[in-house]
């Protein structure tokens, strides 16, 4: 009996030491990326020098979900089953398909989120190289969103370590780009919400002004509502400063807020059980700016599905959380969601046709 107790005590002690070591590692490895980081711009082989005013243009935004979300995939952070893509081959094929889809859209500008460059969950595939391969003619900027410590959960298939970011591509020359670090939760919650940022890319217009192109991926898993408020407040401060200079401003990406305010009633599945999907606070938008929520009332398509279960149009909660904010010197001609039936990501791409006045 004494021998058994000693062995059991030894095992428990070893497990506790491992847990303590892991906690120390997580806290020691955590490091936020510095704010106001200058980003490297990759010049395009055929990027035009300036954006024309008074001419129809097009922009597409797509959260590619790190290449894991085939329609039979569910994600553990959303209450689903899996923490990684099904296989290296499937993730590679999925990202290749989305790169091809983006190229077929033939947009003037692209904003892409959740692009892994070295992550356990996507088998360390450099998705940036795949996504940007069809766009050698365009200017490109990569902004690292986060470099997370190894998450040893779920136990049987840990989510692991993730280095991921957001990608901006432009058919017109980007002269400079800046990474802004967004406010995030403090305490242990910061290890779940990870780092967050947006990038500010500057593109000359043909009238001496600039098009300010902002790519963002706002927080999803925060339990503190003031964090989301602080993120928008920071973004609004930056876009106001550019608007006051007379520049054109287009922000786009993943708001992680219900832009239609009651998507459940529109798409037929209640969102009452999903507390993260809060209505977007339209009353906070500064004067001189408009939120563009892609929507076609005759054929409504959601931009996101909750990934707590495989894709099923009749049971999945769907909503539109991807869209744009534009200054009032930018005219939105049309905006909609492109229906990909969530075949490659938990998001559908969204687009906007516009004119710089």
C-alpha positions in Angstrom: 0.0 0.0 0.0 2.8 2.4 0.9 4.6 1.7 -2.3 1.4 2.3 -4.3 0.9 5.6 -2.5 4.4 6.7 -3.2 4.1 5.8 -6.9 0.7 7.6 -7.1 2.1 10.6 -5.3 5.1 10.7 -7.6 2.9 10.7 -10.7 0.7 13.5 -9.3 3.8 15.5 -8.4 5.2 15.0 -11.9 1.9 16.1 -13.5 1.8 19.2 -11.2 5.4 20.1 -12.1 4.6 19.8 -15.8 1.5 22.0 -15.4 3.5 24.6 -13.5 6.3 24.5 -16.1 3.7 24.9 -18.8 2.1 27.9 -17.1 5.5 29.5 -16.6 6.3 28.9 -20.3 3.0 30.4 -21.5 3.5 33.6 -19.5 7.2 33.9 -20.4 6.6 33.3 -24.1 3.8 35.9 -24.3 4.8 39.1 -26.0 2.7 41.7 -27.8 4.0 43.1 -31.0 5.0 46.7 -30.8 2.5 49.4 -31.9 3.1 51.6 -34.9 5.3 49.0 -36.6 6.4 50.0 -40.1 5.5 47.1 -42.5 7.4 45.9 -45.5 5.7 46.6 -48.8 6.3 44.0 -51.6 6.1 45.9 -54.9 4.0 44.6 -57.6 5.4 43.9 -61.1 2.6 45.9 -62.8 1.1 48.0 -60.0 -0.2 51.4 -61.3 1.2 54.5 -59.7 -2.1 56.2 -58.5 -5.7 55.3 -58.0 -8.1 57.1 -60.4 -11.0 59.2 -59.1 -14.4 59.1 -60.7 -13.8 55.6 -61.9 -15.5 52.4 -60.8 -13.3 50.2 -58.6 -13.7 47.0 -56.6 -12.5 45.6 -53.3 -12.9 42.1 -51.8 -12.4 41.0 -48.2 -12.2 37.4 -47.0 -11.4 35.8 -43.7 -10.0 32.5 -45.0 -10.2 30.7 -41.6 -6.6 29.4 -41.8 -7.6 26.9 -44.5 -9.3 24.5 -42.1 -13.0 25.1 -42.6 -14.3 22.6 -45.1 -18.0 22.4 -44.8 -17.8 19.3 -42.5 -15.4 21.1 -40.1 -16.3 22.5 -36.6 -13.9 24.5 -34.4 -13.4 23.9 -30.7 -13.3 27.6 -29.8 -16.8 27.9 -31.2 -18.0 24.8 -29.3 -17.2 22.4 -32.1 -14.9 19.3 -32.2 -11.6 20.1 -34.0 -8.6 22.2 -33.2 -6.6 21.7 -36.4 -7.3 21.2 -40.1 -8.2 17.7 -41.0 -4.8 17.1 -42.8 -1.9 18.9 -44.3 -3.2 18.0 -47.8 -6.7 19.3 -47.1 -5.5 22.6 -45.7 -3.1 23.1 -48.7 -5.9 22.3 -51.2 -8.4 24.5 -49.4 -6.0 27.5 -49.4 -5.1 26.9 -53.1 -8.8 26.9 -53.9 -9.4 30.2 -52.1 -6.4 31.8 -53.9 -7.9 30.7 -57.2 -11.3 32.0 -56.2 -9.8 35.4 -55.3 -8.0 35.6 -58.6 -11.3 35.0 -60.5 -12.9 37.9 -58.6 -10.4 40.2 -60.5 -10.6 42.9 -57.8 -8.5 46.1 -57.6 -7.9 45.5 -53.9 -8.0 42.6 -51.6 -8.1 42.3 -47.8 -7.5 38.8 -46.4 -7.6 37.8 -42.8 -6.5 34.7 -40.7 -3.6 33.8 -43.0 -1.2 31.4 -41.2 2.5 31.4 -42.0 3.7 29.0 -39.4 1.0 27.3 -37.3 0.4 23.9 -35.7 -3.3 24.1 -36.7 -2.4 24.4 -40.4 0.6 22.0 -40.4 3.1 24.9 -40.8 2.0 25.7 -44.3 3.0 29.2 -45.4 -0.4 30.3 -46.5 0.8 33.8 -47.4 2.9 32.3 -50.2 -0.1 30.4 -51.6 -2.7 33.3 -51.3 -0.4 35.8 -52.9 1.0 33.6 -55.7 -1.6 34.6 -58.3 -1.1 38.3 -57.6 2.5 39.0 -58.6 1.4 42.2 -60.4 -0.1 43.7 -57.2 1.5 45.5 -54.3 1.3 43.4 -51.1 1.6 43.9 -47.3 1.6 41.3 -44.6 0.8 42.4 -41.0 1.4 39.8 -38.3 -1.7 39.5 -36.1 -0.3 37.2 -33.5 2.5 34.8 -32.5 0.8 32.7 -29.8 2.5 30.4 -27.3 1.8 26.7 -27.7 -1.8 26.1 -26.5 -1.9 22.5 -25.0 -5.6 22.2 -25.5 -7.6 20.2 -26.4 -5.4 17.6 -24.7 -5.7 14.8 -27.3 -5.0 17.2 -30.2 -3.6 20.5 -29.0 -4.2 23.6 -31.0 -0.5 24.4 -30.7 1.4 27.5 -31.7 0.1 29.9 -34.3 1.8 32.7 -36.3 -0.8 34.3 -38.4 -1.7 37.7 -40.0 -3.6 39.8 -42.4 -2.8 40.4 -46.0 -3.5 43.5 -48.1 -3.1 43.5 -51.9 -3.5 46.4 -54.3 -3.4 46.9 -58.0 -2.0 50.4 -57.3 1.3 51.1 -55.6 1.3 51.1 -51.8 3.8 53.7 -50.7 3.9 52.8 -47.0 2.1 50.7 -44.4 1.8 50.7 -40.7 0.7 48.1 -38.1 -1.4 49.3 -35.2 -1.8 47.1 -32.1 -5.4 46.9 -30.9 -6.4 46.9 -27.2 -7.1 43.4 -26.0 -8.1 41.8 -22.7 -5.8 41.6 -19.8 -5.2 38.6 -17.5 -5.4 35.0 -18.6 -8.0 35.9 -21.3 -5.3 37.5 -23.4 -4.0 33.9 -24.2 -7.3 33.0 -25.8 -8.1 36.2 -27.7 -4.4 36.5 -28.8 -2.9 39.6 -30.3 -5.0 41.9 -32.6 -4.1 44.6 -35.1 -5.0 46.5 -38.2 -2.8 47.7 -41.0 -2.9 51.1 -42.6 -1.7 51.2 -46.2 -1.3 54.4 -48.1 -1.9 54.6 -51.9 -1.6 57.8 -53.9 -4.8 59.1 -55.7 -4.6 60.9 -59.0 -5.7 64.2 -57.5 -2.9 64.5 -54.9 -4.8 62.9 -52.0 -4.3 59.4 -50.7 -6.5 56.3 -50.5 -6.1 55.0 -46.9 -6.7 51.3 -47.0 -7.3 49.7 -43.6 -7.4 45.9 -43.1 -8.6 44.7 -39.7 -9.6 41.6 -37.8 -11.3 42.6 -34.5 -11.6 40.4 -31.4 -14.0 37.5 -31.2 -13.6 35.7 -27.9 -13.4 38.6 -25.5 -15.6 38.5 -22.4 -15.1 42.2 -21.7 -17.4 44.4 -23.8 -15.2 47.4 -23.2 -12.4 45.8 -25.2 -14.5 45.9 -28.4 -15.4 49.5 -27.6 -11.8 50.5 -27.2 -10.8 48.8 -30.4 -13.4 50.7 -32.4 -12.5 54.0 -30.6 -8.8 53.5 -31.6 -9.8 52.8 -35.2 -12.1 55.8 -35.4 -9.3 58.1 -34.1 -7.1 57.0 -36.9 -9.6 57.3 -39.7 -10.8 60.7 -38.5 -7.3 62.0 -38.7 -7.0 60.9 -42.3 -10.5 62.2 -43.2 -9.5 65.6 -41.8 -6.6 65.6 -44.2 -9.0 65.2 -47.1 -7.9 61.6 -47.8 -10.2 58.8 -48.9 -10.7 56.1 -46.3 -11.8 52.5 -46.8 -11.7 50.0 -43.9 -12.5 46.4 -44.4 -12.4 43.1 -42.7 -13.9 41.0 -40.0 -15.8 43.1 -37.4 -16.8 40.1 -35.3 -20.0 42.0 -34.7 -23.5 41.5 -36.3 -23.6 44.2 -39.0 -27.2 43.4 -39.8 -28.0 43.7 -36.0 -30.5 40.7 -36.1 -29.0 38.2 -38.5 -30.8 35.4 -36.8 -34.2 36.6 -38.0 -32.9 37.2 -41.5 -31.1 33.8 -42.0 -33.6 31.7 -40.0 -31.5 30.4 -37.1 -31.6 32.2 -33.7 -28.4 33.7 -32.4 -29.6 33.8 -28.8 -27.2 31.1 -27.7 -24.2 32.9 -29.2 -23.1 35.8 -27.0 -20.1 36.8 -29.1 -22.3 37.9 -32.0 -23.4 41.3 -30.6 -25.1 43.9 -32.8 -22.7 46.5 -34.3 -22.9 49.8 -32.4 -23.8 52.1 -35.3 -24.3 55.1 -33.0 -20.6 55.1 -32.3 -19.6 55.7 -36.0 -18.0 59.1 -36.4 -19.6 61.8 -38.6 -18.4 61.6 -42.2 -18.3 57.8 -42.2 -20.7 55.0 -43.3 -20.7 51.3 -42.4 -21.3 49.1 -45.5 -23.0 45.9 -44.4 -23.1 43.6 -47.6 -26.7 42.5 -48.1 -29.1 41.7 -50.9 -32.7 41.6 -49.6 -33.8 39.6 -52.7 -31.1 37.0 -52.1 -29.7 37.3 -48.6 -26.4 35.5 -48.0 -24.5 35.5 -44.7 -20.8 36.2 -44.5 -20.1 33.9 -41.6 -21.4 30.6 -40.0 -20.9 29.7 -36.4 -18.6 26.7 -36.5 -19.9 24.7 -33.5 -21.1 22.1 -36.0 -20.5 21.1 -39.7 -22.2 23.3 -42.2 -26.0 22.8 -42.5 -28.0 25.8 -43.8 -31.0 24.8 -41.7 -29.3 24.5 -38.3 -26.1 26.7 -38.4 -26.4 30.1 -36.9 -25.4 32.5 -39.8 -24.7 36.2 -39.7 -22.9 39.0 -41.5 -19.8 40.2 -39.7 -17.6 41.1 -42.6 -17.9 44.5 -44.3 -16.5 48.0 -44.7 -16.4 51.5 -43.3 -15.9 54.3 -45.8 -15.5 58.0 -45.6 -18.3 60.0 -47.3 -15.9 61.0 -50.2 -16.1 57.4 -51.2 -19.3 56.3 -53.0 -20.5 52.8 -52.5 -22.1 51.6 -55.7 -22.9 48.0 -54.6 -21.9 45.6 -51.9 -22.8 42.0 -51.4 -21.7 38.6 -50.0 -20.3 36.0 -52.5 -22.0 32.7 -51.8 -19.4 30.1 -51.5 -21.5 27.9 -49.2 -18.7 27.9 -46.6 -16.9 25.3 -48.7 -13.4 26.5 -47.7 -13.8 28.8 -44.7 -16.3 29.7 -42.0 -16.6 33.0 -43.9 -17.9 33.9 -47.3 -16.0 36.7 -49.2 -17.6 40.1 -49.4 -17.1 42.8 -52.0 -17.8 46.4 -52.6 -17.9 48.3 -55.9 -17.0 52.0 -55.3 -15.9 55.3 -56.7 -13.6 57.8 -55.2 -15.5 61.1 -55.6 
